[in-house]
Amino acid sequence: MDLFGNYIMAFIETGGLFAPILFISFHLLRPLFFLPVVFICISGGILFGAVAGTFYSLIGITLSSVIFYFIIKWMPKTFKKLVKVKQKMIGKHSELTTPQITLLRLIPFIHFHLLSLCLIEISANFRDYTKSSLLSNIPLAFVYTSIGGWISNLTPLYIFVFLIALLPLIYILRRKEIIIKWQDFFQVST
């Protein structure tokens, strides 16, 4: 992956005026190569600097989220299967809030499009989803682009401490209501 990353960075650096377009396109192709969003954002910080890299990463990540929305709405059976997988992982009656999803996007090993699926579930329509997606992508693009070099040099101990510090925030920002269906609460025996 290191060799592939170096090849892509050299290709984008020699792109000249088309480098931002190539970089944003690479964000859109990222899921096909199974590359993490963090890797692309850190590369954007190295190539374009903190401000421009954050801007280009934000555009690329948001466009990737919008494309995911249309693809998942185009395949309703796959959407239902992914929702069942999400319910098994997170819980049947729990929904994440937008601030929780924003914090979870800062954790590099949580799947980006799984969190987009959670946003689709809590959004009323496409406009609401796009707004929530854009807002939840801003910290991700900013943190990993501007402070990417610092994070990549951290020891595993510091990364572990950072993740443990995020856990109370995720708990505090949770939705404070639980909905239990009547049939689930009162199990009817036949």
N, C-alpha and C positions, 0 to 999 in steps of 0.2 A: 504494500500500500504506500510505503514511503516513496518508492521509485515512481509509482503512478502519480502521486501527489506532486512530486518534483517536476514531472513531465507536464502536467496540467498547468502548474504555476509558470513554467518557462513558456508554454504556449500562450498563456494569457498576457504575460509581460511583453511578448513580442507583438501583441495584437494592436498596439498603438491606440488610435481613437476608438477602435472597436472592442478594446479590452473590457470596458464596463458591460457592453452587450454580451460578450463572451462569458463574463463572470456571472451575470444574471442568468444566462442560458444554462450555465453549469449548475446553478441552483435548481433549475427545472429538471435537469437530467440526473441530479444527485440520487434520487431513489432507484434509478435503474442500475447504478454502480454500487449500491448499498453503502454509500459513504455517509457518515454522520454529519448533521448540520453544523456541529461545532468545528469540524475540520474545515469546512468551506468558509465559515465566518472568520476563523483564525487566519486562513489564507487571504481573505479580503483585507484584514487589518495589515498583514505583511505587504500585500501588493499595493493597496491604495491609501493606506493610512487610516487613522481612527475615524475621521468624519466621513470621508467618501466611502470607505469600506463599510461602515455602518449603514449608510444610505443605500448602497448597492445590495448589501445583504438583506436589508429590510424589504426592498423591492422584490428580490429573488425569493425570499422565504414566503412573503405574502402571495406572490403569484403561484408558488408551489401549493400553498394552502387552498387557493381558489380553484386550481386545476384538480386537486384532490376532491374538493366539494362536488364539482361537476362529474368527475369519474364515479364517485361513490353514489351519487344520486342516479346516475345512469345504470348502475347495477344494484337494484334493490335487494336481491337475494344475498349478495356479498355483504351489503350493508347490514342486513339482519344477522348474518353469521358473525360479523365483526362485533356487533352490539352484544351478542351472546358471549363472545370471548371476553369482552370488556366487563360484562356483568359478572362473569366467573372470577375475574381478576380483582375488580374493585368492590363488587357487591351488587345485588339486584336492585336495591332501593336507594343507593347512594349516587348522588350527582356531584361532580366537582364544579366549583364556581370558577369564573374567569380569573380572579386573582390566584386561586390555587393552581390553575393550569399554567398561568404565567410563571409561577415559582417552579412548577414541575418541569417546564421547558428549560430551565436553567440547569437541570440535572442531565448530564450528557448521555447517560445510558437508558433513558426513558424514550420510547419510540415517539418521534415527532408526530406522525400521522395518527397514532392512537390518541394523542391529546387533541388533535384536530377533530377526530371522531367524537370526543367528549364535547368539544365546542359545537359541533353540528347538533348534538342532542339537546343542548341547552339553549340553542338559538331558535328564534321564531321564524326567521326567513334568511335568504341569502345576504341581504344588506346587514342584518344583525350579526350574522356569522363573519362577514368580511370585516366589520368594525371590531368585533371581539378578537378575531385573528390578528388584525393589525396591531391592536393594543397589546396582545399577549406576545407578539413577536418583537416589539421594541426592546424590552430588556434583554432578550436573547441576543439580538443583533448587536446591541451596544456593549454588553458585557464581554462576549466572546470575540468581538472585533477589536475593541479598544484595549482590553486587558488580557487579550488572548495569549500574548507572549508570557505574561506573568503567570497565568493559570497553567500553561504548558510546562513551566519550570517548577511547579509545586511538587513536593514529595507526596507520596500516597497518604501519609499521616495527616498533612494539612488538608488534602482533599476530603478525607474521611471526617475531619473536624468540621469542615464547611458543610458537608451533607448533613451531619448530625445537627448543626445549628439551623438548617432549613426545616427540619422536622417539626419543631414547635410552631413555626410560622404557618406551615400547611395545616396543622391542627386548628390554630386560631382563626384562620381564614375560611374554615369549612362552612358549609350550609348548616344552619342550626335546626333544621327540621328533618324529621324522618317520616316518610309516608309508608305505612304498612297496609297492604290490601286486606280487606275483610277475610278473604279466602285463605290468605297466608297466615293470618293471626289465629283464626279458628279452623283448624284442620278438620275436615269432615271425614269420618271413617265410614267406609262402605262395607 
